[in-house]
Amino acid sequence: MNKEELVKRKAAAMNKKLAEYDTLEYLKDNIDLQKEYISELLNEYIKDNNADAFLSALKPLIKLNGSISEFAKKTGINRTYFYKLFKQEVSPEFPTIVLIIKNLGFNINFNLNCLK
């Protein structure tokens, strides 16, 4: 890898961290905003079936509840599995997503609408 590629990768990593930090600050101490955020993420996940984007966006909310390790213990999901989820090495099944959301302190309700 040449120097230019390395700089691009570091910049991308820094931007991702900054975006995560901004999201954390934005959602901190505002349950209603967190609820709207998760709801919108779920709607997008259902539309595009992109679990990776969904989980990446959930990461700041998980961090609001402490460390990934603490949250993993709380959910009963292996900590290593969480890290693999965030690195997009594995794709979660829907029950795992539901478990994560429940342990963030939210329930999931569905509203069905006709597509026609």
N, CA, C and O atoms as a Tinker XYZ file with bonds, in Angstrom:
   464  protein
     1  N      0.842000   -1.169000    0.000000    73     2
     2  CA     0.000000    0.000000    0.000000    64     1     3
     3  C      0.895000    1.242000    0.000000    63     2     4     5
     4  O      1.824000    1.352000    0.800000    81     3
     5  N      0.601000    2.167000   -0.906000    73     3     6
     6  CA     1.430000    3.364000   -0.963000    64     5     7
     7  C      0.942000    4.402000    0.063000    63     6     8     9
     8  O     -0.088000    4.220000    0.711000    81     7
     9  N      1.682000    5.453000    0.185000    73     7    10
    10  CA     1.409000    6.480000    1.199000    64     9    11
    11  C      0.054000    7.151000    0.966000    63    10    12    13
    12  O     -0.671000    7.427000    1.921000    81    11
    13  N     -0.284000    7.410000   -0.277000    73    11    14
    14  CA    -1.547000    8.069000   -0.601000    64    13    15
    15  C     -2.747000    7.216000   -0.160000    63    14    16    17
    16  O     -3.709000    7.735000    0.405000    81    15
    17  N     -2.682000    5.903000   -0.424000    73    15    18
    18  CA    -3.763000    5.006000   -0.011000    64    17    19
    19  C     -3.871000    4.959000    1.507000    63    18    20    21
    20  O     -4.974000    4.926000    2.051000    81    19
    21  N     -2.751000    4.954000    2.178000    73    19    22
    22  CA    -2.744000    4.926000    3.635000    64    21    23
    23  C     -3.392000    6.186000    4.199000    63    22    24    25
    24  O     -4.177000    6.106000    5.144000    81    23
    25  N     -3.077000    7.330000    3.641000    73    23    26
    26  CA    -3.654000    8.596000    4.090000    64    25    27
    27  C     -5.171000    8.589000    3.864000    63    26    28    29
    28  O     -5.930000    9.036000    4.725000    81    27
    29  N     -5.609000    8.085000    2.712000    73    27    30
    30  CA    -7.042000    8.011000    2.414000    64    29    31
    31  C     -7.764000    7.117000    3.419000    63    30    32    33
    32  O     -8.853000    7.451000    3.886000    81    31
    33  N     -7.157000    5.992000    3.746000    73    31    34
    34  CA    -7.770000    5.078000    4.714000    64    33    35
    35  C     -7.858000    5.712000    6.098000    63    34    36    37
    36  O     -8.875000    5.595000    6.782000    81    35
    37  N     -6.783000    6.384000    6.503000    73    35    38
    38  CA    -6.801000    7.046000    7.813000    64    37    39
    39  C     -7.848000    8.153000    7.843000    63    38    40    41
    40  O     -8.541000    8.320000    8.846000    81    39
    41  N     -7.970000    8.902000    6.767000    73    39    42
    42  CA    -8.964000    9.975000    6.692000    64    41    43
    43  C    -10.380000    9.398000    6.768000    63    42    44    45
    44  O    -11.240000    9.942000    7.460000    81    43
    45  N    -10.612000    8.312000    6.065000    73    43    46
    46  CA   -11.931000    7.674000    6.086000    64    45    47
    47  C    -12.256000    7.179000    7.494000    63    46    48    49
    48  O    -13.385000    7.331000    7.960000    81    47
    49  N    -11.278000    6.592000    8.168000    73    47    50
    50  CA   -11.479000    6.113000    9.533000    64    49    51
    51  C    -11.780000    7.277000   10.475000    63    50    52    53
    52  O    -12.646000    7.168000   11.343000    81    51
    53  N    -11.068000    8.386000   10.304000    73    51    54
    54  CA   -11.304000    9.558000   11.148000    64    53    55
    55  C    -12.702000   10.132000   10.897000    63    54    56    57
    56  O    -13.389000   10.516000   11.843000    81    55
    57  N    -13.123000   10.192000    9.644000    73    55    58
    58  CA   -14.460000   10.698000    9.321000    64    57    59
    59  C    -15.538000    9.821000    9.935000    63    58    60    61
    60  O    -16.549000   10.321000   10.430000    81    59
    61  N    -15.318000    8.506000    9.902000    73    59    62
    62  CA   -16.280000    7.578000   10.487000    64    61    63
    63  C    -16.378000    7.798000   11.991000    63    62    64    65
    64  O    -17.477000    7.828000   12.547000    81    63
    65  N    -15.227000    7.951000   12.653000    73    63    66
    66  CA   -15.210000    8.209000   14.095000    64    65    67
    67  C    -15.916000    9.524000   14.412000    63    66    68    69
    68  O    -16.692000    9.599000   15.364000    81    67
    69  N    -15.652000   10.553000   13.622000    73    67    70
    70  CA   -16.262000   11.855000   13.838000    64    69    71
    71  C    -17.773000   11.768000   13.672000    63    70    72    73
    72  O    -18.519000   12.327000   14.476000    81    71
    73  N    -18.222000   11.080000   12.648000    73    71    74
    74  CA   -19.663000   10.919000   12.423000    64    73    75
    75  C    -20.297000   10.183000   13.591000    63    74    76    77
    76  O    -21.390000   10.538000   14.031000    81    75
    77  N    -19.615000    9.159000   14.094000    73    75    78
    78  CA   -20.120000    8.402000   15.241000    64    77    79
    79  C    -20.196000    9.310000   16.472000    63    78    80    81
    80  O    -21.175000    9.274000   17.217000    81    79
    81  N    -19.156000   10.124000   16.680000    73    79    82
    82  CA   -19.129000   11.045000   17.822000    64    81    83
    83  C    -20.260000   12.062000   17.707000    63    82    84    85
    84  O    -20.952000   12.328000   18.689000    81    83
    85  N    -20.455000   12.634000   16.517000    73    83    86
    86  CA   -21.528000   13.608000   16.309000    64    85    87
    87  C    -22.884000   12.995000   16.605000    63    86    88    89
    88  O    -23.728000   13.622000   17.245000    81    87
    89  N    -23.095000   11.773000   16.141000    73    87    90
    90  CA   -24.358000   11.076000   16.392000    64    89    91
    91  C    -24.550000   10.847000   17.877000    63    90    92    93
    92  O    -25.646000   11.041000   18.403000    81    91
    93  N    -23.490000   10.434000   18.555000    73    91    94
    94  CA   -23.554000   10.218000   19.995000    64    93    95
    95  C    -23.974000   11.487000   20.716000    63    94    96    97
    96  O    -24.873000   11.455000   21.556000    81    95
    97  N    -23.341000   12.590000   20.399000    73    95    98
    98  CA   -23.651000   13.871000   21.042000    64    97    99
    99  C    -25.079000   14.309000   20.727000    63    98   100   101
   100  O    -25.774000   14.850000   21.587000    81    99
   101  N    -25.501000   14.077000   19.518000    73    99   102
   102  CA   -26.829000   14.476000   19.067000    64   101   103
   103  C    -27.924000   13.699000   19.804000    63   102   104   105
   104  O    -28.955000   14.269000   20.163000    81   103
   105  N    -27.705000   12.414000   20.028000    73   103   106
   106  CA   -28.721000   11.547000   20.623000    64   105   107
   107  C    -28.674000   11.486000   22.152000    63   106   108   109
   108  O    -29.641000   11.088000   22.800000    81   107
   109  N    -27.544000   11.884000   22.707000    73   107   110
   110  CA   -27.338000   11.781000   24.152000    64   109   111
   111  C    -28.449000   12.511000   24.907000    63   110   112   113
   112  O    -28.805000   13.642000   24.574000    81   111
   113  N    -28.985000   11.848000   25.920000    73   111   114
   114  CA   -29.976000   12.438000   26.838000    64   113   115
   115  C    -31.301000   12.805000   26.175000    63   114   116   117
   116  O    -32.045000   13.622000   26.719000    81   115
   117  N    -31.617000   12.225000   25.016000    73   115   118
   118  CA   -32.881000   12.536000   24.370000    64   117   119
   119  C    -33.539000   11.243000   23.886000    63   118   120   121
   120  O    -33.327000   10.813000   22.752000    81   119
   121  N    -34.333000   10.638000   24.754000    73   119   122
   122  CA   -34.974000    9.354000   24.464000    64   121   123
   123  C    -35.883000    9.443000   23.241000    63   122   124   125
   124  O    -35.898000    8.528000   22.418000    81   123
   125  N    -36.636000   10.526000   23.111000    73   123   126
   126  CA   -37.535000   10.663000   21.959000    64   125   127
   127  C    -36.758000   10.678000   20.648000    63   126   128   129
   128  O    -37.164000   10.060000   19.664000    81   127
   129  N    -35.651000   11.382000   20.648000    73   127   130
   130  CA   -34.808000   11.440000   19.460000    64   129   131
   131  C    -34.198000   10.070000   19.158000    63   130   132   133
   132  O    -34.101000    9.674000   17.997000    81   131
   133  N    -33.789000    9.350000   20.200000    73   131   134
   134  CA   -33.248000    7.996000   20.026000    64   133   135
   135  C    -34.307000    7.085000   19.416000    63   134   136   137
   136  O    -34.017000    6.290000   18.522000    81   135
   137  N    -35.533000    7.209000   19.908000    73   135   138
   138  CA   -36.639000    6.395000   19.400000    64   137   139
   139  C    -36.882000    6.694000   17.916000    63   138   140   141
   140  O    -37.026000    5.771000   17.114000    81   139
   141  N    -36.927000    7.965000   17.554000    73   139   142
   142  CA   -37.113000    8.340000   16.150000    64   141   143
   143  C    -35.959000    7.824000   15.290000    63   142   144   145
   144  O    -36.171000    7.353000   14.173000    81   143
   145  N    -34.751000    7.916000   15.814000    73   143   146
   146  CA   -33.554000    7.466000   15.109000    64   145   147
   147  C    -33.642000    5.972000   14.808000    63   146   148   149
   148  O    -33.421000    5.550000   13.673000    81   147
   149  N    -33.966000    5.173000   15.826000    73   147   150
   150  CA   -34.079000    3.723000   15.641000    64   149   151
   151  C    -35.220000    3.405000   14.679000    63   150   152   153
   152  O    -35.082000    2.539000   13.815000    81   151
   153  N    -36.334000    4.094000   14.824000    73   151   154
   154  CA   -37.477000    3.863000   13.951000    64   153   155
   155  C    -37.107000    4.108000   12.491000    63   154   156   157
   156  O    -37.451000    3.317000   11.613000    81   155
   157  N    -36.411000    5.198000   12.243000    73   155   158
   158  CA   -35.999000    5.513000   10.877000    64   157   159
   159  C    -34.990000    4.478000   10.358000    63   158   160   161
   160  O    -35.045000    4.073000    9.197000    81   159
   161  N    -34.076000    4.060000   11.229000    73   159   162
   162  CA   -33.115000    3.024000   10.832000    64   161   163
   163  C    -33.826000    1.733000   10.449000    63   162   164   165
   164  O    -33.486000    1.098000    9.451000    81   163
   165  N    -34.816000    1.351000   11.252000    73   163   166
   166  CA   -35.576000    0.131000   10.948000    64   165   167
   167  C    -36.317000    0.252000    9.622000    63   166   168   169
   168  O    -36.331000   -0.687000    8.826000    81   167
   169  N    -36.926000    1.398000    9.390000    73   167   170
   170  CA   -37.630000    1.599000    8.118000    64   169   171
   171  C    -36.682000    1.466000    6.935000    63   170   172   173
   172  O    -37.016000    0.832000    5.933000    81   171
   173  N    -35.513000    2.056000    7.051000    73   171   174
   174  CA   -34.525000    1.959000    5.974000    64   173   175
   175  C    -34.026000    0.521000    5.815000    63   174   176   177
   176  O    -33.836000    0.042000    4.697000    81   175
   177  N    -33.817000   -0.162000    6.947000    73   175   178
   178  CA   -33.371000   -1.562000    6.906000    64   177   179
   179  C    -34.401000   -2.429000    6.189000    63   178   180   181
   180  O    -34.045000   -3.291000    5.386000    81   179
   181  N    -35.676000   -2.196000    6.484000    73   179   182
   182  CA   -36.735000   -2.976000    5.845000    64   181   183
   183  C    -36.789000   -2.687000    4.343000    63   182   184   185
   184  O    -37.043000   -3.590000    3.546000    81   183
   185  N    -36.551000   -1.436000    3.958000    73   183   186
   186  CA   -36.575000   -1.057000    2.544000    64   185   187
   187  C    -35.424000   -1.673000    1.764000    63   186   188   189
   188  O    -35.621000   -2.246000    0.692000    81   187
   189  N    -34.208000   -1.547000    2.316000    73   187   190
   190  CA   -33.036000   -1.965000    1.526000    64   189   191
   191  C    -32.353000   -3.240000    2.021000    63   190   192   193
   192  O    -31.432000   -3.740000    1.375000    81   191
   193  N    -32.800000   -3.768000    3.160000    73   191   194
   194  CA   -32.254000   -5.008000    3.722000    64   193   195
   195  C    -30.741000   -4.928000    3.949000    63   194   196   197
   196  O    -30.033000   -5.928000    3.826000    81   195
   197  N    -30.258000   -3.740000    4.279000    73   195   198
   198  CA   -28.834000   -3.532000    4.511000    64   197   199
   199  C    -28.552000   -3.560000    6.015000    63   198   200   201
   200  O    -28.549000   -2.522000    6.677000    81   199
   201  N    -28.318000   -4.758000    6.538000    73   199   202
   202  CA   -28.072000   -4.919000    7.967000    64   201   203
   203  C    -26.776000   -4.245000    8.395000    63   202   204   205
   204  O    -26.670000   -3.772000    9.527000    81   203
   205  N    -25.799000   -4.196000    7.514000    73   203   206
   206  CA   -24.515000   -3.580000    7.848000    64   205   207
   207  C    -24.683000   -2.093000    8.149000    63   206   208   209
   208  O    -24.169000   -1.596000    9.150000    81   207
   209  N    -25.392000   -1.399000    7.295000    73   207   210
   210  CA   -25.625000    0.031000    7.510000    64   209   211
   211  C    -26.454000    0.246000    8.767000    63   210   212   213
   212  O    -26.204000    1.174000    9.536000    81   211
   213  N    -27.433000   -0.612000    8.968000    73   211   214
   214  CA   -28.290000   -0.517000   10.141000    64   213   215
   215  C    -27.478000   -0.641000   11.429000    63   214   216   217
   216  O    -27.611000    0.178000   12.339000    81   215
   217  N    -26.641000   -1.668000   11.495000    73   215   218
   218  CA   -25.854000   -1.892000   12.713000    64   217   219
   219  C    -24.788000   -0.825000   12.923000    63   218   220   221
   220  O    -24.526000   -0.430000   14.059000    81   219
   221  N    -24.182000   -0.363000   11.861000    73   219   222
   222  CA   -23.204000    0.716000   11.985000    64   221   223
   223  C    -23.863000    1.954000   12.577000    63   222   224   225
   224  O    -23.271000    2.652000   13.400000    81   223
   225  N    -25.083000    2.217000   12.155000    73   223   226
   226  CA   -25.805000    3.376000   12.671000    64   225   227
   227  C    -26.263000    3.168000   14.114000    63   226   228   229
   228  O    -26.437000    4.139000   14.851000    81   227
   229  N    -26.460000    1.917000   14.524000    73   227   230
   230  CA   -26.864000    1.626000   15.909000    64   229   231
   231  C    -25.701000    1.719000   16.896000    63   230   232   233
   232  O    -25.914000    1.897000   18.095000    81   231
   233  N    -24.497000    1.602000   16.403000    73   231   234
   234  CA   -23.320000    1.573000   17.271000    64   233   235
   235  C    -23.261000    2.745000   18.255000    63   234   236   237
   236  O    -22.969000    2.524000   19.430000    81   235
   237  N    -23.528000    3.988000   17.820000    73   235   238
   238  CA   -23.499000    5.087000   18.802000    64   237   239
   239  C    -24.512000    4.917000   19.932000    63   238   240   241
   240  O    -24.224000    5.260000   21.078000    81   239
   241  N    -25.691000    4.394000   19.617000    73   239   242
   242  CA   -26.682000    4.162000   20.671000    64   241   243
   243  C    -26.218000    3.103000   21.650000    63   242   244   245
   244  O    -26.444000    3.214000   22.854000    81   243
   245  N    -25.572000    2.082000   21.131000    73   243   246
   246  CA   -25.034000    1.038000   22.005000    64   245   247
   247  C    -23.979000    1.637000   22.921000    63   246   248   249
   248  O    -23.921000    1.311000   24.107000    81   247
   249  N    -23.145000    2.513000   22.375000    73   247   250
   250  CA   -22.101000    3.147000   23.181000    64   249   251
   251  C    -22.668000    4.106000   24.230000    63   250   252   253
   252  O    -22.019000    4.364000   25.244000    81   251
   253  N    -23.863000    4.633000   23.998000    73   251   254
   254  CA   -24.506000    5.468000   25.013000    64   253   255
   255  C    -24.848000    4.648000   26.250000    63   254   256   257
   256  O    -25.010000    5.195000   27.341000    81   255
   257  N    -24.955000    3.350000   26.077000    73   255   258
   258  CA   -25.277000    2.439000   27.172000    64   257   259
   259  C    -24.030000    1.850000   27.821000    63   258   260   261
   260  O    -24.140000    0.916000   28.615000    81   259
   261  N    -22.864000    2.364000   27.507000    73   259   262
   262  CA   -21.611000    1.848000   28.051000    64   261   263
   263  C    -20.757000    1.279000   26.935000    63   262   264   265
   264  O    -20.918000    1.634000   25.767000    81   263
   265  N    -19.864000    0.408000   27.302000    73   263   266
   266  CA   -18.966000   -0.184000   26.312000    64   265   267
   267  C    -19.672000   -1.303000   25.547000    63   266   268   269
   268  O    -20.728000   -1.790000   25.953000    81   267
   269  N    -19.073000   -1.686000   24.454000    73   267   270
   270  CA   -19.594000   -2.818000   23.678000    64   269   271
   271  C    -19.585000   -4.078000   24.541000    63   270   272   273
   272  O    -20.515000   -4.883000   24.482000    81   271
   273  N    -18.537000   -4.246000   25.339000    73   271   274
   274  CA   -18.437000   -5.419000   26.218000    64   273   275
   275  C    -19.584000   -5.461000   27.221000    63   274   276   277
   276  O    -20.187000   -6.512000   27.438000    81   275
   277  N    -19.883000   -4.317000   27.832000    73   275   278
   278  CA   -20.985000   -4.256000   28.802000    64   277   279
   279  C    -22.316000   -4.560000   28.131000    63   278   280   281
   280  O    -23.151000   -5.284000   28.674000    81   279
   281  N    -22.501000   -4.001000   26.949000    73   279   282
   282  CA   -23.753000   -4.228000   26.232000    64   281   283
   283  C    -23.877000   -5.685000   25.809000    63   282   284   285
   284  O    -24.967000   -6.256000   25.845000    81   283
   285  N    -22.774000   -6.279000   25.413000    73   283   286
   286  CA   -22.776000   -7.694000   25.026000    64   285   287
   287  C    -23.214000   -8.564000   26.206000    63   286   288   289
   288  O    -24.017000   -9.482000   26.040000    81   287
   289  N    -22.689000   -8.276000   27.387000    73   287   290
   290  CA   -23.099000   -9.030000   28.581000    64   289   291
   291  C    -24.586000   -8.851000   28.841000    63   290   292   293
   292  O    -25.290000   -9.811000   29.152000    81   291
   293  N    -25.057000   -7.620000   28.714000    73   291   294
   294  CA   -26.465000   -7.307000   28.963000    64   293   295
   295  C    -27.384000   -8.082000   28.017000    63   294   296   297
   296  O    -28.440000   -8.560000   28.431000    81   295
   297  N    -26.988000   -8.204000   26.765000    73   295   298
   298  CA   -27.824000   -8.885000   25.770000    64   297   299
   299  C    -27.646000  -10.397000   25.778000    63   298   300   301
   300  O    -28.519000  -11.136000   25.323000    81   299
   301  N    -26.508000  -10.850000   26.297000    73   299   302
   302  CA   -26.211000  -12.278000   26.237000    64   301   303
   303  C    -25.595000  -12.678000   24.904000    63   302   304   305
   304  O    -25.475000  -13.863000   24.592000    81   303
   305  N    -25.208000  -11.675000   24.123000    73   303   306
   306  CA   -24.562000  -11.930000   22.835000    64   305   307
   307  C    -23.052000  -11.816000   23.041000    63   306   308   309
   308  O    -22.580000  -10.914000   23.733000    81   307
   309  N    -22.315000  -12.714000   22.451000    73   307   310
   310  CA   -20.867000  -12.727000   22.565000    64   309   311
   311  C    -20.262000  -11.403000   22.085000    63   310   312   313
   312  O    -20.625000  -10.907000   21.019000    81   311
   313  N    -19.353000  -10.839000   22.860000    73   311   314
   314  CA   -18.704000   -9.566000   22.538000    64   313   315
   315  C    -18.003000   -9.635000   21.183000    63   314   316   317
   316  O    -18.069000   -8.692000   20.395000    81   315
   317  N    -17.349000  -10.730000   20.924000    73   315   318
   318  CA   -16.643000  -10.907000   19.653000    64   317   319
   319  C    -17.625000  -10.841000   18.488000    63   318   320   321
   320  O    -17.296000  -10.314000   17.426000    81   319
   321  N    -18.823000  -11.374000   18.685000    73   319   322
   322  CA   -19.843000  -11.331000   17.646000    64   321   323
   323  C    -20.217000   -9.881000   17.323000    63   322   324   325
   324  O    -20.405000   -9.532000   16.158000    81   323
   325  N    -20.326000   -9.034000   18.363000    73   323   326
   326  CA   -20.621000   -7.620000   18.140000    64   325   327
   327  C    -19.544000   -6.969000   17.283000    63   326   328   329
   328  O    -19.847000   -6.242000   16.337000    81   327
   329  N    -18.296000   -7.232000   17.618000    73   327   330
   330  CA   -17.212000   -6.634000   16.842000    64   329   331
   331  C    -17.239000   -7.121000   15.393000    63   330   332   333
   332  O    -16.955000   -6.357000   14.471000    81   331
   333  N    -17.579000   -8.391000   15.200000    73   331   334
   334  CA   -17.701000   -8.914000   13.837000    64   333   335
   335  C    -18.868000   -8.264000   13.100000    63   334   336   337
   336  O    -18.788000   -8.015000   11.897000    81   335
   337  N    -19.964000   -7.989000   13.836000    73   335   338
   338  CA   -21.093000   -7.294000   13.226000    64   337   339
   339  C    -20.674000   -5.915000   12.732000    63   338   340   341
   340  O    -20.983000   -5.531000   11.604000    81   339
   341  N    -19.974000   -5.180000   13.578000    73   339   342
   342  CA   -19.585000   -3.817000   13.226000    64   341   343
   343  C    -18.524000   -3.776000   12.134000    63   342   344   345
   344  O    -18.420000   -2.788000   11.408000    81   343
   345  N    -17.741000   -4.836000   12.013000    73   343   346
   346  CA   -16.739000   -4.917000   10.941000    64   345   347
   347  C    -17.339000   -5.541000    9.683000    63   346   348   349
   348  O    -16.651000   -5.721000    8.678000    81   347
   349  N    -18.622000   -5.865000    9.751000    73   347   350
   350  CA   -19.363000   -6.459000    8.642000    64   349   351
   351  C    -18.795000   -7.808000    8.218000    63   350   352   353
   352  O    -18.808000   -8.161000    7.039000    81   351
   353  N    -18.302000   -8.547000    9.194000    73   351   354
   354  CA   -17.788000   -9.892000    8.928000    64   353   355
   355  C    -18.891000  -10.939000    9.021000    63   354   356   357
   356  O    -18.764000  -12.034000    8.473000    81   355
   357  N    -19.982000  -10.596000    9.723000    73   355   358
   358  CA   -21.146000  -11.475000    9.827000    64   357   359
   359  C    -22.396000  -10.612000    9.654000    63   358   360   361
   360  O    -22.373000   -9.405000    9.893000    81   359
   361  N    -23.470000  -11.248000    9.238000    73   359   362
   362  CA   -24.755000  -10.551000    9.111000    64   361   363
   363  C    -25.699000  -11.091000   10.175000    63   362   364   365
   364  O    -25.813000  -12.304000   10.353000    81   363
   365  N    -26.373000  -10.197000   10.878000    73   363   366
   366  CA   -27.264000  -10.660000   11.948000    64   365   367
   367  C    -28.590000  -11.170000   11.395000    63   366   368   369
   368  O    -29.029000  -10.775000   10.315000    81   367
   369  N    -29.201000  -12.038000   12.147000    73   367   370
   370  CA   -30.550000  -12.455000   11.824000    64   369   371
   371  C    -31.493000  -11.477000   12.516000    63   370   372   373
   372  O    -31.100000  -10.789000   13.458000    81   371
   373  N    -32.730000  -11.417000   12.049000    73   371   374
   374  CA   -33.671000  -10.443000   12.588000    64   373   375
   375  C    -33.872000  -10.580000   14.101000    63   374   376   377
   376  O    -33.949000   -9.557000   14.781000    81   375
   377  N    -33.960000  -11.801000   14.666000    73   375   378
   378  CA   -34.109000  -11.904000   16.129000    64   377   379
   379  C    -32.949000  -11.243000   16.894000    63   378   380   381
   380  O    -33.150000  -10.735000   17.997000    81   379
   381  N    -31.761000  -11.249000   16.325000    73   379   382
   382  CA   -30.618000  -10.589000   16.958000    64   381   383
   383  C    -30.826000   -9.078000   16.968000    63   382   384   385
   384  O    -30.538000   -8.411000   17.962000    81   383
   385  N    -31.321000   -8.550000   15.869000    73   383   386
   386  CA   -31.596000   -7.115000   15.786000    64   385   387
   387  C    -32.664000   -6.729000   16.811000    63   386   388   389
   388  O    -32.538000   -5.709000   17.487000    81   387
   389  N    -33.704000   -7.539000   16.923000    73   387   390
   390  CA   -34.762000   -7.280000   17.900000    64   389   391
   391  C    -34.185000   -7.294000   19.317000    63   390   392   393
   392  O    -34.512000   -6.426000   20.127000    81   391
   393  N    -33.341000   -8.260000   19.616000    73   391   394
   394  CA   -32.717000   -8.359000   20.938000    64   393   395
   395  C    -31.878000   -7.118000   21.250000    63   394   396   397
   396  O    -31.923000   -6.600000   22.366000    81   395
   397  N    -31.128000   -6.652000   20.280000    73   395   398
   398  CA   -30.305000   -5.451000   20.463000    64   397   399
   399  C    -31.192000   -4.246000   20.765000    63   398   400   401
   400  O    -30.922000   -3.485000   21.694000    81   399
   401  N    -32.241000   -4.079000   19.983000    73   399   402
   402  CA   -33.132000   -2.932000   20.180000    64   401   403
   403  C    -33.837000   -3.003000   21.530000    63   402   404   405
   404  O    -33.974000   -1.989000   22.215000    81   403
   405  N    -34.279000   -4.187000   21.911000    73   403   406
   406  CA   -34.917000   -4.337000   23.220000    64   405   407
   407  C    -33.959000   -3.974000   24.348000    63   406   408   409
   408  O    -34.359000   -3.344000   25.326000    81   407
   409  N    -32.703000   -4.369000   24.213000    73   407   410
   410  CA   -31.727000   -4.067000   25.254000    64   409   411
   411  C    -31.273000   -2.607000   25.234000    63   410   412   413
   412  O    -30.617000   -2.143000   26.166000    81   411
   413  N    -31.621000   -1.899000   24.183000    73   411   414
   414  CA   -31.419000   -0.446000   24.164000    64   413   415
   415  C    -32.570000    0.252000   24.880000    63   414   416   417
   416  O    -32.530000    1.461000   25.107000    81   415
   417  N    -33.602000   -0.525000   25.235000    73   415   418
   418  CA   -34.723000    0.011000   25.998000    64   417   419
   419  C    -35.947000    0.345000   25.169000    63   418   420   421
   420  O    -36.801000    1.119000   25.600000    81   419
   421  N    -36.037000   -0.238000   23.973000    73   419   422
   422  CA   -37.167000    0.059000   23.092000    64   421   423
   423  C    -37.876000   -1.223000   22.678000    63   422   424   425
   424  O    -37.267000   -2.289000   22.595000    81   423
   425  N    -39.177000   -1.100000   22.420000    73   423   426
   426  CA   -39.965000   -2.188000   21.855000    64   425   427
   427  C    -40.176000   -1.908000   20.379000    63   426   428   429
   428  O    -40.133000   -0.757000   19.942000    81   427
   429  N    -40.400000   -2.955000   19.621000    73   427   430
   430  CA   -40.661000   -2.810000   18.194000    64   429   431
   431  C    -42.133000   -3.102000   17.942000    63   430   432   433
   432  O    -42.661000   -4.131000   18.363000    81   431
   433  N    -42.782000   -2.179000   17.250000    73   431   434
   434  CA   -44.166000   -2.356000   16.803000    64   433   435
   435  C    -44.189000   -2.152000   15.300000    63   434   436   437
   436  O    -43.508000   -1.272000   14.773000    81   435
   437  N    -44.966000   -2.959000   14.619000    73   435   438
   438  CA   -45.051000   -2.835000   13.171000    64   437   439
   439  C    -46.417000   -2.294000   12.773000    63   438   440   441
   440  O    -47.439000   -2.649000   13.361000    81   439
   441  N    -46.414000   -1.449000   11.787000    73   439   442
   442  CA   -47.628000   -0.971000   11.136000    64   441   443
   443  C    -47.579000   -1.455000    9.703000    63   442   444   445
   444  O    -46.631000   -1.178000    8.969000    81   443
   445  N    -48.612000   -2.182000    9.318000    73   443   446
   446  CA   -48.646000   -2.697000    7.950000    64   445   447
   447  C    -49.468000   -1.761000    7.081000    63   446   448   449
   448  O    -50.555000   -1.326000    7.461000    81   447
   449  N    -48.930000   -1.461000    5.914000    73   447   450
   450  CA   -49.601000   -0.635000    4.932000    64   449   451
   451  C    -49.679000   -1.405000    3.626000    63   450   452   453
   452  O    -48.773000   -2.170000    3.296000    81   451
   453  N    -50.740000   -1.208000    2.896000    73   451   454
   454  CA   -50.890000   -1.842000    1.583000    64   453   455
   455  C    -49.909000   -1.201000    0.617000    63   454   456   457
   456  O    -49.719000    0.016000    0.633000    81   455
   457  N    -49.294000   -2.008000   -0.217000    73   455   458
   458  CA   -48.359000   -1.506000   -1.214000    64   457   459
   459  C    -49.073000   -0.944000   -2.434000    63   458   460   461
   460  O    -48.470000   -0.215000   -3.222000    81   459
   461  N    -50.337000   -1.270000   -2.598000    73   459   462
   462  CA   -51.099000   -0.827000   -3.784000    64   461   463
   463  C    -51.592000    0.576000   -3.623000    63   462   464
   464  O    -52.247000    1.107000   -4.520000    81   463
